[in-house]
Amino acid sequence: MCNINLKQTIKKCAIYYGYFGLAIGIIMFFITLVNPTIPFHLGVKEFYGFTAGVLSLLFLPLIMVFVGLFHALMLWYPIIALFRYMKNKRK
């Protein structure tokens, strides 16, 4: 059976999900500048306007990196392992 590098899988997933979170954060930044009635919830506080946009730029990539970490462990790593196992079994 092929060796699968878990660190590399986690690293790639975290980077890709981080870029996706940054894209969402940039979109949210411009949306909150155009429409300042959209809130950003941080705990029990609500932020509006420019502050909400800056907070979305900071926190959405971090949140998506953690989502990517858990997806790498629970979803992508087992799929890669299963695919490589089936690919080697055919040979």
C-alpha atoms as an extended CHARMM CRD file, in Angstrom:
* protein
*
        91  EXT
         1         1  MET       CA              0.0000000000        0.0000000000        0.0000000000  PROA      1               0.0000000000
         2         2  CYS       CA              1.2620000000        3.4970000000       -0.8250000000  PROA      2               0.0000000000
         3         3  ASN       CA              2.2890000000        5.8280000000        1.9260000000  PROA      3               0.0000000000
         4         4  ILE       CA              0.0670000000        8.8700000000        2.1480000000  PROA      4               0.0000000000
         5         5  ASN       CA              1.4530000000       12.0630000000        3.5900000000  PROA      5               0.0000000000
         6         6  LEU       CA             -1.0640000000       13.3970000000        6.1170000000  PROA      6               0.0000000000
         7         7  LYS       CA              0.9010000000       16.6000000000        6.7270000000  PROA      7               0.0000000000
         8         8  GLN       CA              0.8840000000       17.4670000000        3.0480000000  PROA      8               0.0000000000
         9         9  THR       CA             -2.8600000000       16.8000000000        2.7810000000  PROA      9               0.0000000000
        10        10  ILE       CA             -3.6020000000       18.9880000000        5.8070000000  PROA      10              0.0000000000
        11        11  LYS       CA             -1.3070000000       21.7440000000        4.5390000000  PROA      11              0.0000000000
        12        12  LYS       CA             -2.8700000000       21.8450000000        1.0740000000  PROA      12              0.0000000000
        13        13  CYS       CA             -6.4240000000       21.7830000000        2.4250000000  PROA      13              0.0000000000
        14        14  ALA       CA             -5.6970000000       24.5310000000        4.9430000000  PROA      14              0.0000000000
        15        15  ILE       CA             -4.1530000000       26.7300000000        2.2380000000  PROA      15              0.0000000000
        16        16  TYR       CA             -6.9930000000       26.1990000000       -0.2520000000  PROA      16              0.0000000000
        17        17  TYR       CA             -9.6930000000       26.7360000000        2.3520000000  PROA      17              0.0000000000
        18        18  GLY       CA             -7.8330000000       29.7960000000        3.6490000000  PROA      18              0.0000000000
        19        19  TYR       CA             -7.8380000000       31.3270000000        0.1560000000  PROA      19              0.0000000000
        20        20  PHE       CA            -11.5420000000       30.5620000000       -0.1340000000  PROA      20              0.0000000000
        21        21  GLY       CA            -12.1660000000       32.2190000000        3.2490000000  PROA      21              0.0000000000
        22        22  LEU       CA            -10.1630000000       35.2650000000        2.1590000000  PROA      22              0.0000000000
        23        23  ALA       CA            -12.3050000000       35.5450000000       -0.9800000000  PROA      23              0.0000000000
        24        24  ILE       CA            -15.4680000000       35.3740000000        1.1240000000  PROA      24              0.0000000000
        25        25  GLY       CA            -13.9960000000       37.9530000000        3.5210000000  PROA      25              0.0000000000
        26        26  ILE       CA            -13.2280000000       40.3670000000        0.6800000000  PROA      26              0.0000000000
        27        27  ILE       CA            -16.7530000000       39.9600000000       -0.6860000000  PROA      27              0.0000000000
        28        28  MET       CA            -18.2170000000       40.5490000000        2.7860000000  PROA      28              0.0000000000
        29        29  PHE       CA            -16.0050000000       43.6280000000        3.2040000000  PROA      29              0.0000000000
        30        30  PHE       CA            -17.4010000000       45.2390000000        0.0630000000  PROA      30              0.0000000000
        31        31  ILE       CA            -20.9680000000       44.1910000000        0.8940000000  PROA      31              0.0000000000
        32        32  THR       CA            -20.7710000000       45.7610000000        4.3510000000  PROA      32              0.0000000000
        33        33  LEU       CA            -19.3360000000       48.9680000000        2.8640000000  PROA      33              0.0000000000
        34        34  VAL       CA            -22.2330000000       49.2270000000        0.4150000000  PROA      34              0.0000000000
        35        35  ASN       CA            -24.9410000000       48.1410000000        2.8610000000  PROA      35              0.0000000000
        36        36  PRO       CA            -23.9780000000       49.0440000000        6.4530000000  PROA      36              0.0000000000
        37        37  THR       CA            -27.0750000000       47.3690000000        7.9370000000  PROA      37              0.0000000000
        38        38  ILE       CA            -25.5300000000       43.8820000000        7.6520000000  PROA      38              0.0000000000
        39        39  PRO       CA            -24.1340000000       42.8570000000       11.0550000000  PROA      39              0.0000000000
        40        40  PHE       CA            -21.0560000000       40.8360000000       11.9490000000  PROA      40              0.0000000000
        41        41  HSD       CA            -21.6460000000       38.9300000000       15.1880000000  PROA      41              0.0000000000
        42        42  LEU       CA            -18.6970000000       38.4370000000       17.5080000000  PROA      42              0.0000000000
        43        43  GLY       CA            -19.9560000000       36.7780000000       20.6590000000  PROA      43              0.0000000000
        44        44  VAL       CA            -22.8710000000       38.8650000000       21.9060000000  PROA      44              0.0000000000
        45        45  LYS       CA            -21.7180000000       42.0710000000       20.1920000000  PROA      45              0.0000000000
        46        46  GLU       CA            -22.8110000000       43.1860000000       16.7560000000  PROA      46              0.0000000000
        47        47  PHE       CA            -20.6720000000       45.3040000000       14.4700000000  PROA      47              0.0000000000
        48        48  TYR       CA            -21.8900000000       47.2120000000       11.4310000000  PROA      48              0.0000000000
        49        49  GLY       CA            -20.3680000000       48.9760000000        8.4370000000  PROA      49              0.0000000000
        50        50  PHE       CA            -16.6150000000       49.3330000000        8.0190000000  PROA      50              0.0000000000
        51        51  THR       CA            -15.8430000000       47.5900000000       11.3320000000  PROA      51              0.0000000000
        52        52  ALA       CA            -17.8800000000       44.5570000000       10.2770000000  PROA      52              0.0000000000
        53        53  GLY       CA            -16.0030000000       44.4210000000        6.9720000000  PROA      53              0.0000000000
        54        54  VAL       CA            -12.5880000000       44.5460000000        8.6260000000  PROA      54              0.0000000000
        55        55  LEU       CA            -13.5790000000       41.8560000000       11.1280000000  PROA      55              0.0000000000
        56        56  SER       CA            -14.8360000000       39.6320000000        8.3150000000  PROA      56              0.0000000000
        57        57  LEU       CA            -11.4960000000       40.0880000000        6.5240000000  PROA      57              0.0000000000
        58        58  LEU       CA             -9.6770000000       38.9610000000        9.6680000000  PROA      58              0.0000000000
        59        59  PHE       CA            -11.8390000000       36.1350000000       10.9590000000  PROA      59              0.0000000000
        60        60  LEU       CA            -13.2850000000       34.4100000000        7.8800000000  PROA      60              0.0000000000
        61        61  PRO       CA             -9.9090000000       33.1090000000        6.6100000000  PROA      61              0.0000000000
        62        62  LEU       CA             -9.0840000000       31.8060000000       10.1050000000  PROA      62              0.0000000000
        63        63  ILE       CA            -12.4290000000       30.0540000000       10.3890000000  PROA      63              0.0000000000
        64        64  MET       CA            -12.0200000000       28.5020000000        6.9430000000  PROA      64              0.0000000000
        65        65  VAL       CA             -8.4980000000       27.2750000000        7.7760000000  PROA      65              0.0000000000
        66        66  PHE       CA             -9.9330000000       25.3410000000       10.7270000000  PROA      66              0.0000000000
        67        67  VAL       CA            -12.7270000000       23.9900000000        8.5060000000  PROA      67              0.0000000000
        68        68  GLY       CA            -10.0590000000       22.9050000000        5.9980000000  PROA      68              0.0000000000
        69        69  LEU       CA             -8.0930000000       21.1990000000        8.7640000000  PROA      69              0.0000000000
        70        70  PHE       CA            -11.0770000000       19.1310000000        9.8470000000  PROA      70              0.0000000000
        71        71  HSD       CA            -12.0820000000       18.3750000000        6.2500000000  PROA      71              0.0000000000
        72        72  ALA       CA             -8.5500000000       17.1590000000        5.5510000000  PROA      72              0.0000000000
        73        73  LEU       CA             -8.6680000000       14.7870000000        8.5030000000  PROA      73              0.0000000000
        74        74  MET       CA            -12.2350000000       13.5440000000        8.1260000000  PROA      74              0.0000000000
        75        75  LEU       CA            -12.8690000000       13.7360000000        4.3860000000  PROA      75              0.0000000000
        76        76  TRP       CA             -9.9390000000       14.1990000000        2.0020000000  PROA      76              0.0000000000
        77        77  TYR       CA             -7.3230000000       11.9720000000        3.6650000000  PROA      77              0.0000000000
        78        78  PRO       CA             -9.6150000000        8.8960000000        3.7570000000  PROA      78              0.0000000000
        79        79  ILE       CA            -10.7410000000        9.5310000000        0.1630000000  PROA      79              0.0000000000
        80        80  ILE       CA             -7.1290000000        9.7200000000       -1.0500000000  PROA      80              0.0000000000
        81        81  ALA       CA             -6.2290000000        6.5680000000        0.8890000000  PROA      81              0.0000000000
        82        82  LEU       CA             -9.1980000000        4.6600000000       -0.5150000000  PROA      82              0.0000000000
        83        83  PHE       CA             -8.4740000000        5.8250000000       -4.0690000000  PROA      83              0.0000000000
        84        84  ARG       CA             -4.8060000000        4.7900000000       -3.8720000000  PROA      84              0.0000000000
        85        85  TYR       CA             -5.7500000000        1.4330000000       -2.3340000000  PROA      85              0.0000000000
        86        86  MET       CA             -8.2150000000        0.7220000000       -5.1400000000  PROA      86              0.0000000000
        87        87  LYS       CA             -5.7410000000        1.9310000000       -7.7810000000  PROA      87              0.0000000000
        88        88  ASN       CA             -3.0100000000       -0.4290000000       -6.4840000000  PROA      88              0.0000000000
        89        89  LYS       CA             -5.4320000000       -3.3310000000       -6.2150000000  PROA      89              0.0000000000
        90        90  ARG       CA             -6.2570000000       -3.1120000000       -9.9270000000  PROA      90              0.0000000000
        91        91  LYS       CA             -2.6060000000       -3.5850000000      -10.9390000000  PROA      91              0.0000000000
